[in-house]
Amino acid sequence: MVGDAHHIRTGRRARHSIGVWGVLALLLMMVVPPQVAGAAGTLDQHFDPPPPYNGSVSLGYEQGVLGLLTQSQVFTAGVSGVLSQVDVNILPRVPVSSLMTVAIQSTSGGVPTGSTLGSRSLWGSDIPPSTGILGNFGSWVSVPLGVAVEAGTQYAITLVTGSRYDWTAGSGYTGGGLYQSINGGAWRGGGTSTALFRTYVTPTGSGMPSNPVPSLTGLNPGALMVGAPTTQITVTGHNFSPGAILQWGPVSSLLSLQGGQAASLPTTFVDDQHLTVTVPWFLLNSVISPVDVSVVNPAPGGGPSPASIPFFLTDGPTSVSALQVSTATGGTATVSAGTTTAAATGSGTVSLAQYTSDPVSTPNDGGGQYYDVYVGPKSTFSSLSVVFCNSGQLVSWWDGGQWSPASNQTFDGATGCVTVTIDTTTSPSTTQLKGTPFVVSKMTAAIVKTLIDTYCGDASVRNALKVQVDSIAKAPNAVARAGALRAFTASVNAQAGKTLTAQQAQTLVKYAGVL
């Protein structure tokens, strides 16, 4: 195509004459209609001439191209309503394991630079090999969607994958051009090339019921170890509609139109409170944890769930036994899991999960119950108060390398609860709650010594205090223990305002008292 930025490959696929093989191929296309065609709505825009075709454009990783090829076919909607299905004619070029995402984008000046209006992902196994004779053309693959479109407006069908495909192409459609992007860069193209496609629209006013907005309540399982195999997850919630899609992300540019966007995973509708989705192994090998999970109901109506819920990727073999998510706008969001409650002040989404065991494969001295506090994206909470009850006397958080005591915590011996206050100045701070494991431990001499090392900068004072801690822990009877505790209390109070702050001195005395 002269003047076209696309390279339309011709070769063997384009050289077959129509002849006997072409007639048989054409009959095959007529006998085997696209999946779900007919029930998808009214055929609107399409470029689907009979074979032979001029060639194809490449998707995914292409030899000779340093990066990932994404292709986008622009079309002009002829009918206002709900774009319920698109068909694309594609052919796998290698054994396929990766997902392919088919998205509808808005355009600007006829170029697919706008936002993603809806998307759906397909497994490679869902895309059959060529049904043509001698590989003369690819397979028509139908993709259910639910995107509101307006007549006369241009949209784009965008395909992105980490594998290698051909998208059959020719020339002759006048409602929009074919564009290409390499590694998420600028779109180029727009000449006379056209990828084969069909759009189906259910017209406005055709009596389609409006779908509700979905909400999420849980995932089962809610956590897996990093590197887990492909796993099916059950999603629970309310107001799920047929055609609902689970969004998993953000993910890399291999699976979304741009790095940092969510991937739309193949989703099975069970009923209005249950969905199932199979998460491929390569999404469970991520260093991003937790992963934000949301559900989008198709148009008309529908849309994304107001709040996402986290899926945890852990370093240790554990599971989530309880999870609650809450949102607030200029107020307080309160969540509970097990015997722990968290209250976040401000605006945003907060999640509290309880683990069944250590999530980081680094057991904490004193054992205890493990939790995770997660503040969702775009949240602006000024502070959080987390109350851990009946689990221990000390709360530590995983700072990425070790368990460290939360800096602002108090233990109430009467109630058996530890209250941790978190803001921008504490450790952890509100900005560090991006999936932060906590552990509530029974007090041990080792933990008190760790606190002394954390609080006190004078080595000689540290060593003397730790000797006194051992005397408390190893006291043979109650009288000896009481005497050792009095001596330790006097030594600590003597350091208040010197090597210890008053609050640190009070904390050490309190925790030594429960050894």
N, C-alpha and C positions, 0 to 999 in steps of 0.2 A: 504494500500500500504506500504509494508515494506521498511523502509529507506526513505520514502517520508515525507517531513516536513508538508504536508497538511493533514488535517483531512477530509477525504471524508466521508460524512454522508451517511449511507446505509439505514437502517430502511425500512418503508413501501414502499417508492418510488422505492426501488431496489428489493423488494422481489417478485413482481408480475411476474409470468411466462409469456412467450410470449402468449400462449394459444389463446382463442378467443378474449380476451380483447386486447392483444398485437397486433394481426392481425388487429383488427379494428383501433387501435391507429396508426399502421404503415400506413394503408390506408388513415387515416385522414391526416397524414403528407404529403403523396404523393398528395392528392387532394388539400390541401391548401398550396401552395408554399410560401416561404418567401416573404415579401413585396418587391416590386420593383425588385425581382429576374428576371434575364433574360435581363433587361435593364441596369443592373449595370456593365456589363463588363464580362470578362471571369472568370469562377470559377477557382481559383488557389489553394491555400492551404485550407484544410478542415479536420475537424475531426467531423463527423456526422454519426456515426454508428446507425443502427436502435435500438429502445428500445427493452428490458429493459436496463437501464443504471446502472452503478455501484453506482451512488449516486450523490452528489453535493458538492460544496464548498460554504461557506457563504460570503455574501457581506454586508457591512454596520455594524451596531451594532449587535453583536451576544451575546446571553446570555452566561455567563461564560467567556467572553473575555473582558478585561478591555480596551476597545478602539474601534477604527474604523478599520474594516477589508477591505483591498484593495487587489484585485486579478488581476494577470497579466499573460496572456498566450502568450508565445514566439512562433513565427513561422518563418520559413525561406521562403522568397519570391521565387517563382519558375519562375516568369515572371517579366521583367522590364517594368515599365510603371506607370500608375496612379492607386493607390489603391482607387477604387471608392466606395466600400461598404464592410462592414463586417456584418456578421450575428452572433448573440450570442443566446444561448438557456438559458433563465432565467425565474425565477418564483418569483413573489412577495410573501413574507411571512406574511406581515401585510398590512393593508390599507395604501396605498402609497400616500404621498404628496410631498416627496422630489424629486429633480432631480437626475438622474443618468447620469454621464459623461462617455462617451466611448472615449478613447484616443488611438492614435498610438504613441508609444515611440520608440526611438532608443535604442539599447542595447550595453552593453560592456561585452564581454566574455559570451554572452548568457543570461545576467541578465538585467532586464529592468531599468537600472540606468541612461539612457540617457535622452535627452530633449524630450519634447512633439512636435511631428511633425504635428499633427492635432487632432482635437477633435470635438465632438458634444454631446450635452446634450439632454436627453429625459425627458419629464414629466412622472411621475408615471402613469398617466392616459393613456399614449401611450403604456404602457406595459400590454398586456392582461393577464388574469389568465391562468392557464394551459389549453391547448387544448387537453390534453391526457385523457385517461380513468383512473378514480380513481386517478388523479394527478400523473400518471406514468412518465410524463416528462413535462418540462416547454414549453414556447412558443418561437418559433424562431422570433427574433426581428431584423429587418434590419436597419442598421445605415449608411446613405449616408456620404461619406467622399470625400476627394480629396488630397491624399498624394502621392508624388513621391516615388517609391520603386525600388530597383535594385535586380535582380535575384541573389540568393546565399547569400543575406544579411539577418540577423536576425532582426526582429522587434517584438514589443509586443503590444497586445491588452489589455489595462488596463481599468478596471471598478472601479469607485469610486462613492459612494452614502452615504447620511446621513440616509437612510432608511434601510430596511432589505430585501435581496433577496437571492435566491439560483441561482448559476450558475451550470447547469448540467455538470457533469464530468464523465470521465471514464479513460481508459488508452489505449495507442497504437500509439499515434502520435510521430514521431521521429525527427521532425524538430525544437523542442524546448520544454522547460518545463513549468510547471505552478508554479508561484511564489506568495507569500503572504507577505503583509506588514501590520503591526499594528501601527496605529497612525503615519503613515509616516516614520516609522523606516526602518531598513535594510530589504532588500528582502531576503526571505528564501524559499527553495523549490527546484524545478528543478529535481524532481524524475520522476517517471513514470506516474504520474497523468496528465490528459489532460482535459481542459475545452472544451465543444463543441463550435465550431466556423466554419465559412467559410469566405474566403476572395475572393473578385472579383477585377480583375485588367484589365484595358484597356491598351493593350500593346503599347509600344513606337512605333511610326510610323503608328498608326492606323488612323491618320487624325483628331484627336481631336483638335479643335482650342485652342490656348493659351489664357488663361483668363488675363484680365488687372489687374493692381494694383488699389484697390479701394481708395476712399477718402471720408471723412465725412465733412458735412457742418452743420448739426443740428439734434436736438432731439425734439420731441413734444409728451408729455411735456418735458421740460428741467430741471424741478425741482419738487420735491414732499416733503411733510413733512415726517420726520422720523416716521415710523409706518404706512405708507399708505398701503392700501390693494393692492393685485395683480393688476397690471396695464399694459395695452398695450401701447407700445411706438412706434411711427413712426420715422424711421431713414431716413434722407435725405443725399444725397451725389452724387457721380459720379462713374461710372464704376463698379457697383455691378453686380455680376455674379450669375446665379442659383447655389444654394449650398453655398452661402455666409453665414458666421456665425458671429454673434455679440459676442464679448468678453467683459465680465463685470468683473471688478476686480481692485485690488486683492480681493479675498474672503478667507474665512476660509477653513481649510482642509476638511470640510464636502463636499465641492463642487469642489475642485480642487485636482490634484494629490498631491500637497504639499501646505500647507498654504502659502499665499502670491502670488499664481498664479491666473490668471483670470479664470472665469467660462464661458464655451461656452453655451450660451442660445439657446433654440430652436428658429429658425429664419425663417420667411416666406419671400421669394423673391417675390416682387410685380413687379418691373421693374428695369432697370439699375440705377435708381435714388432713389428708395424707397424700404425699408425693414420694416417689422413689427416684433416686438418681445414682448412677454409677460414676464414681470419681476415679479417673485413671491414675495409675501409679506415678506418672511424672508430675502430677499436681500434688502428690503426697510426699514429694522429695524436696519441698521448698523450704527455704530458710525464713520465709515470712510466716509468722504465727502470732496470734491467731489469724485465721482467714475469715474475712467478712462474707457472710452468706445471706442472700436475700432472694425473694421470689417476685416475679413479674407476671401479672395476669394480662392476657391479650386484650386489645380493643374489640368492641366498643367498651368504654369505661375502663376498668382494670387499672393497670399501672403497677409500680413497684410497692413492696411492703414498706411502711413508714420507717421501720427500724430493721437493721440487719442483726443477725446473731452470730456469735463467733464459733468457729470450728478450730479446735486446738491441735496443733502438731507438736508433739512432745519428744523429749530425748529419752524418756523412760517409759516402760510398759504400764500404762495406766488407762483409766476411763473416767468419764464425767458422770458422777452419780446424781448431781443436782445442778440445775442452771436456771437462772432467771435474768431477764432483760427488762429494763425500764427506761423511759425517756421523760424528759422534762424541758419546759421552755420557761426560763426565768423562775424556776421553783426548785423542788426537791424530787429527785428520782430515787426510789427506795427499792432494793432488791434483797432477797434472802436465799440462802442455800445451806441446808443442814442447820446448824445452830449459829450461823453467822449472818449478820445483816450489814448492808452498806447503804449509806445515804449520801447522794451527791448533790451539791448545791450549785445551781446555775442552769445551763442549757446543754442538752446533748443526750447521749445514750450511754448507759453503764450496764455492764454485765458482771455477774458473780457466779462462779462455778466452783463446785467441790469435786476434787479428784479422789479416786479410791486409793491412790498410792503416790509415791514420789514422782513428779513429772519430769525431773531433770537428771535422774540417775546419779544424784549426789545426795545421799541420805543426810539428814540434819541430825546433829547431836540432840538426843532427847526425843527423837521420833516426832509423832504428832499428826495432826490433820493438815491436809494440803488444800489450798484454795487458789483461785485465779481471779484477779480483778482487772477488768478491761474497760477502758474508756474509748468509745467509738470515734470514728473520724469526724472531724469538724465540731467536736464537742468543746464547750468553753466553761467547764465546771471550775469554780473558784476553789472549792475544797471538797473533800470526802471524809466521812467518818465511818470506819469499819469496826464493828463490835464482834469479837470472837468469843463465844461462851462455851464453858465446859469442855475445853480442849487442852488447856495448858495455861502457863503463866507468861510466856514470852512469844512475841510474833517477830519472825524474821522474813525477809524478802530476798528473792534471787536476783542479784544485781548483774547477772551475766557471767559471773565467775565463781561466786561463793554466796552462801547464806549470810546476810547481814541483818542485825537487829533494826527494825523500823525505828527511826529517830524519835518520833513523838508518840509514845505509847504509855498507857497507864493500866495497871492491874488492880482490880477490885476484888479483894479477898472474900468479901461478903457475898458477892454475886458469882464469883468465879469467871468473870469476863475481862478480857483485855480490849481496850479501846485504842485504835490507831487513828490519829488525825493526819490527813495528808493535804498539803497545799503546795504552792510553788517553791517554798523554802525548805520543805522536809525531805527526808530520804526514806522511801522513794518520794518523788514529787508527782504532782498531777500529770506532768508531761511524760513521766516514765511508765504510766499505767497502760502499756500497749500489749497487754497479755503478760501480767506480772505474777508469777507464782509466789504465794505466801505459805508459811508453815507456822502452826501454833504448837509450841513444844512444852513438854513438862520440864520444869527447871532442874538443871543438873549443875554440878560444880564446874564442868567444862564450859557450860554456857555462861555462868557468872564470870569465869576467867576470861572468856572471849569479850565480854562486855568491858571488863577492866582494861584489856588490851586496846579496845576501841576507844574508850574514854580517856585514858590516862597516858600522857606523853612522857612521864618520868619513869625510867626503867626500874630504878631502885624502889620507888613507891609501888609500881605494878607488882614486882616480885614479892614484896612484903605482904601486900593485900592478898595475893593468890595463895600464899602460905596459910594465911588466916582462913581463907575459904576452905582449904583442905581440912583444917582443924574443925570447922563446922560440919562438913560432910562426913568426917570420919569419927565424930564424937561417939564414945561408947554408950552414953546414956543421955537422958534429957537434961540432967543438971550440967554435964560437961558441954552439951550443945548450947545451952543458954549462956554459959560463960563465954564460949568461943564467939557467939553471935554478938554479945555486948562488946567484946574487945574489937571485933571487926567494925561494929557500928561506930565506936569511938575513933578508930583510925580513919574511916571514910569521912566522918564529919569533920575531922581535923584537916582534911584535904579540900573540903568545900570552899570554893573561891580561890583555890590555889591551882592544884593539878586537876581538879574536878569542878564542874559547875554544881550549883546547889541541886539542880534537877537530876544530874547524873549521880550525885551522892545519894539522893533519896531513892533513885531507881535501884542502885546496888544494894542498899540496905533492905529494900522491900523484897528483892529477888533472893538475897541470901537467907531471908527469913523463911522462905518456903522450901529450902533444901531439905 
